[in-house]
Amino acid sequence: MDAIETAMHALGRAFAAGLTRPGTAIVTLSRYGLEARTYDTAANPALIGGFDSAFLDTLKAAAGVTDMVVELSGSDTGTYVVSYATGLPSLPPRAVLDPAYRFPGHPAPGMPKPAAAINDGRPTDPAVLAEVQALVTRFSGRWRKRKFPPGYSEEEILAVENQLGVRLPEDVRALYRTIHHDPYESGLLGRFSPVPLEQIVKWYAFAEPDASLFKSDPVVFDSYPHGRVKRVARSDWWVTFAPDYGMNYAAVDLDPAPGGAYGQIIEFGRDVWGPVRYIAPSVLALLREPGLSESPAGPQPHTTPADADRTQHVHLRGTDEVILSDLAGLPHLRSITAIDRSHGATSADLAIPAGLPVEIVDIEAGAFDPGLLATTPTLRYVRLAGNTTPVSIAGLAALPELLRLDVSEAAVSDIAAVAAFPALKVLVLSGRQWTELLATGRQPSRLAGAAMGGLVGVREAVAWFTAIGGGNVEHRTVSAEE
């Protein structure tokens, strides 16, 4: 019995010992930690069973396992069966078939360098340096009477720029010539506090772009005012340099949109959805008027009626009937969600008003006609769920940019129609739907990703993963009788 098998028996015993009724647990282990979900015999979520508190450490130590899925079934008599697979990243299973594929607006690292970011090694502009030094001196003397740590030399800044592969804007160079960093959250740049240059290098080197094909909402929203920040989820030329006190971060934008300015300040983090928000035209602007960072200029997904013209996302709740034509007054709308688990909609009219740039709809309702979505050519991501009478999805083939479709919780009469969808890259179906589709031999070509929805066991997941082309996965089972 190897170390992994021993750990599985320990997990099975711990799970069964905590049961007062039969049930199942699905456990996913990854480098990010441990996730566990438990269900009763009717597949309903239930708080049942127990876990060995040392399980995670034991499993990580067992042959260096970092990706594993585990299915535990047990009863209050102490019996258990544990099925597990290494190399399967999740349950329900997901398969990335083309690791290089990115959704629009999600560029991979290696973007072309803007001409303005090329460094010729010249020293900081003396006029900009003089103004920054004067502003910092005035701030220190009049407002906080604090002395900042001495700044960097030209040679030190150039060395950091060489590591970054860019030339920082003149006002950012001047700021770091004047101060080393702001350890006091002093308000020099409003709510943002510049960090040492060495930390900037670390952040820049280890930034991990989120390129998930299964992210719930991959739409990139416009930053407001429109036309200043490129509508991308990430950029090689966003250099993070200052956090605030609420888990948000300011970055200098070296590759702005045509209406923006080289060196403008953008923000991302806990309070930003979109993925970035425009803050100010420059560091100098923040030094001259620190309050700019206290009143972000970017659009918020949740807006008041008076700001309806800026709305880019709506979440419809508390209604029996969802009527998308009611959204006609929102010219910038890109994302529609209609999910209300406590008050499910009985029906949804999916006719989106003409001209709206909607890219994603996520609808749960008792009845709907998917064909009504076919008149919105901007749609890229569609999830439909909750209907009881099977519907046809063949009409969605008219969508020229439909990249991702999830009908794993919908009743569909013609699942094989997805083979004719011209742009489809990611498909999410239930186990039954995948079985039906694969049996036709008409699987969509050129899929970049596939997933199975619903409650899925390890054996079913491994069989699907292999059939869809995800690769070979090791699958083993242990039980209390062994």
N, C-alpha and C positions, 0 to 999 in steps of 0.2 A: 504494500500500500504506500503510494508516494505522498508527498507533503500536501498536494492539492486535494487528493482523495481524503486524507485524514481531516483536512479542514472542512470538507464537505460533510463528512459524518458529524463533525462537531456542530456545524450549522444546522443540520437536520435534527439532531437531538435537541438543540436549544429551541428551534422553532416548534417542534412537537410538544416540548415541555410547557410552552406557554399557551397551548391551545385548550379551549373549553368546548370546541366544536371543530369539525373538519374544515380545512381551508387550504389556500394556496398563497404563496408569496413569490413575487418576481423581483429579483435583485440584479442590479447592474453595477459593476465595479469598473471604474475608469481612473485615470490619473487625477481627476477632479474630486474623487471620493466615492461614497457609497450611496445608492438610491434604492429604496425598497418600497414596494407597494403590495398590500395584502388584500385577499378576496375570499368571500365565502364560496360554498359549493355551487351557488347560482351565478358566480362571476360578478357579484356586486362588491364594490369596495367595502372593506370591513377591517376594523382594528382588531386583529387576531394574531396569535403566535408570539414568539419571542426570538431574540437574536443573541448570539454570543458577542459580548462587547469587544472581545479580542479578535473577532473574525476578520476585520479589515486588515489589521497588521499581520495576522497569520497568512492571509491570502497573498498579500503583497510580498511577503518573504518567501512564499512558495514558488520557486522557479522564476521569480521576477515578474509575476503576472500583473498586468496593468489593465487589460481589457478582458472582461468576462461577464457573461450573463448566467444567471442561476434561476431555476424554477424549483420551488419546494412545495411538495404536497404532503400533508400530514393529518393526523387525527389525535384526539385526546387520549387514545390508548397507547401512544408512544411510537406508533409506526410512522415512517416517513419514506419518501422517495425524493431524491435530489438529482435533477438533470442539469448539466452545465456544459457550456461551450466557451472555449477561448478563441479570440479573434473575431467574435461577433460583437459589434460595438454597443448594441442596445436591444431591448425588448420593449415594445414591438420592434422588429428588425428594420434596419435601414441599410441600403447599399449605395455607396458612391461609385458609380460606374465610370465616370470621367472626372478625375480629381482636378483637372485643369479648367473645367467649366466654371464660369462665374455668371451670375445674373447681371443684367444691365445695371450700370451704376455701381458695381462692386469690382473695381479694377484690381488686378493682381499687382504685387510688388514688381518694380521694374518699369514704372511709368517714365516717359520722356522728361528730361530735366528742363524746366523753363529757362530761357536765356538769361533772365534776371538773376537766377540762382547760381550762375557760374561765377566762381570766385577768381578774381584777378590778383588777390593778395594786397590790394591797396589798404591803407589805414582808414580808420573811421572818419567820416566826414567831419571836419573840425567845427563847422557851424552847428550841426546836429548835436555833436558832443557838448558844445558849450551850452546849448539850450537845455539839454537833459540834465547836465550838472547843475544848472541854475534852478531848475524845477525841483530836483531832489533836495538841494540845499534849502530852498524855500519851504518845502514840505517838512523837512526835519526840524527846521527852526520854529516854524509857526504852529505846527499841529501836534507833533509827537515828541519833539526835542530828543529824538533818538538818533544815534549814529549807526549807520549801516556798516557791515563789514566791508573793508576796502575792496575795490573792484579788481578786475583782471587786467593784465597787460595786453597790448596788441598782439604780441607773440602767442600768448595763452589763448586768446580768442581765435586766432588763425589756426592754431593746432586743433581746437575743438571743431572748427568749421571743416577742416580737412577730414576729421573723423566722420562728420555728418555728411560730407560731400556737397555742401551748399555754402553760399554766402548769406549770412544773416542780414536782415534789413538794418539800415544805418542806425535807426533809433534803438533797436535791440542791442546792437553792438555798443552803442553809447551808454545804454543802461548798465550793461555788464562791465564797461570800463569804469562806471561810477560806483556801482555796488556789486558785492559778491553774490548776495542773495538777500531775501527779506525773511529773517527768522522770526519776526514778531507779529505777522499778519497785521501789518501796520496800517494798511489802507493806501499805501503808495500807489497801487494800481487798482484802487477800489477793493473788491473782495478777493482779488487774486494776489498771490504772494510768489514772486519769482524764486525758483530753486537754483542751486549752483549749476554751472554749466556741465559739470561731470554727471549730474543726474539727468540732464537733458539728453546726453549721449546714451545713457542706459535706457531711458524710455524709448528713444528713437530706434535703438538696435533691437529691442526685444518686443516691440509692438506686434501683436498677433491679430491680423485682420480677420473679422468674422465672415467667412465665406460659406456658411452653412446653406445648403440647398433646402433645408427643412425649417429654417427660421420662420416663426409664425407670420411675420410681416416684413418681407424684404424690400418694401417700397422705400425709396429715398425721397424724403420730403424736401420742398424748397425752403431754403433759409430766407427770412424776411429782413430787409427789403429784397425782392426777387432780383436776380441777375448779378449779385455780388459774389456769391459763393457757388462754385460748381456743384451740381447735383450728383454727388458721388458719396458712397458710404465710407470711403477712406481715401487717403492720398499719401503718396510718398513725400509730398511737400507740405504736409501739416506737421509743424515742429512744436511739440508740447513743451511748455516752459513754466507754467504757473498753476498750481491748484488753488481752489478756494477752500472754505471751511465746511463744505457740504458735499464732498466727493464729486466735484465738477473740476474740469481742467481747461485752461486757456491754451490755445495754440496759435502760432503765427502761420498765416497762410501764404505760401510762396508761389502758389499757382491759382490765382483768383479767376473768377468768371469775368467776362468782358466788362461788366459794370462795377467790378470790385477794384481793389488797390493791392499791389504787392506789399506784403507785410501786414495786411489787415488781421484783426484778432477775431478768432472764432472760439466757440466753447463746445465741449462735449462732456457727458457724464450722467450722473444719476437723474438730474432734473431736465435733461435734454432728450428729446425724441425727434429723430428726423434724418440724420444722426447728429448734425451740428447746428449751432445757432450763431448768427452774426452778432458781434459785440461792439466793435469800434473799428475805424479805419486804420489805426496804428497804435503802437505803444505810446507814441507822443500824445495822441488824443487822450489816452487814459491818464497820462501824467498831467496834462493840462486840465482835465475834468474827470477825476477818478469816479464820480458818480455814474458815468456811462456804463460801467460794468454792473451797477446795481439794478439797472432797468434794461434787461436784455431786449434787443430789438427784434429777435427772431419770433416766428409764429408759434403759438402753442396749439397742440392738437385739439384741446378743449377750449373753445372760445365762446364769448357771449354773442347774442343775436346781433349786437351792433358791429361785431367783428366778423360777421358771417362770410364776408367776401374773402377772408383769409383762411377759412376752414379747409383743412386738407384731409382730416380723418373724422368720421362719425361712428359712434357706437350706439345702435338703436336698441332700446330696452323698454320693458313695461308696456308692450302693445300686443294685441292679439293678431293684428294684421300689419305686416311690414310692407310699405308702399314706397319703392325707391323713387318714383316720379316726384315725390314730395321734396326731393333734394335739388330741384332745378335751380335754386338760387345760390348754389355754391360752386362758382366757376372754377375754383382751384382744387376741387375734391379729388383725391387720389385713392382713398382707402375707405371701405364700407364694411363694418362689422355689425351683424345682427344676431347676437347670442345672448340669451337670457335664461339661464338654467332654472331660475326660480319662477319664471313666468314665460314659458315657451310660447313663441308665436304659432298660431294655428296655420297661417299661410303667409306667403311672401310673393308680392308682385315684383318680379325682377327686371322690369323695364326701366333701365337707367336713362335719364333725360339725355337727349342728343347733345353732343359737344362737351360733356364733362370728361376730364382726363383721368377717369377712374382706372386704376391699375389692379386693384385687388378687391374681391368680395369674399366675405366669409359669413355664410348664412346658415342658420339652423331654424327650420320651420317644418310644420306638419305637411305642407303641400307647397309646391312651386313648379314653374315651367322653366327649365334651364335654357330653352331655346330663346327666351326673351333677352338673354345676355349677349346674343350674337350680334346685336346692333351697336355694341360698344367696342370698337376696334382696338382701343388702348388696353384692354384687359390682358393681364399677364398671369395673374394668380387667382385661382378660383377654388373655393372649398364650399361644398354643399352637403348638408346633413339634416337628418331628422324626419324626412318624409316617410310615409307608410305605403303609399301606392307607387309602384315603380314608374319612373319617368325616363324619357329618351334624352340622351346627351349628344346625339349625332349632330345637332345644330351647332354645337360649339366648335365644330370643324371650320366654321366661317371666321373664327377669331384668328387673325394672322399672327398675333404675338402671344398666344396662350402658351406659357412656358411651364406652368405647374398646375396640376389638377388633383384635388383630393375629394373623392366621393366614397371614402371608406366607410362612412356612416350614413350613406344615402342608399335608397332603393333605386336601382338602375336597371332598365330593361334591355339595354344594348351595350354592354360593357365593351364589346369588341370594336365599337365605333372609335375608340381612342386611337386605334392604329392609323386612322386617317387624319389625325390632328397634325397640321403641318409643322408646327414649331415646338411641340411638346418635348420638354427636357426632364421633367420630374413628375412621377406618377405615384399616387398613394391610393391603394385599394385595400379592401378587407381580404382576409384569407380566402373566402369563398369567391370573391370577384377575381382574385389573382388566379385561382384554379380554373375558373371559367375562361379567363382571357388566355392563359398559357395553353389551354386545351385547343383553342382555335388556331394556334400557330401564327397569330397575327399581332404579336407584341410590337409596340411602337419601336421604330428604329431610332438609333442615336440617342437613347435615354442617357442622361448624365447622372440621374439618381432615381431610386425607387424605394418605396417603403410599404410596410404592411400595417394597417391600422387595427385597433381593437386589442382585446386580450389574446395574446399569442404565447404558446408554450415553446420551450426550447427545441423540441424535436421538429415541430412544424416550421419554426423560424429557420432552422438549419437547412431543411429541405428546400424552402423557398429561396434562401440566400444562394444556395448552389444552383438552383434552376434559373434564377434571374441573372446569373453570371457574376455574383459577388466574390466567388472564390471558394476554396475548400475550407471547412471549419471543423475542428475537432470537437466531437460530442461524446459525453460519457454520462453514465447514470450510476448512482449508488443508492442503497436502501438500508433500512434497519435490519433486514434479514441477512445481510452479507456478513 
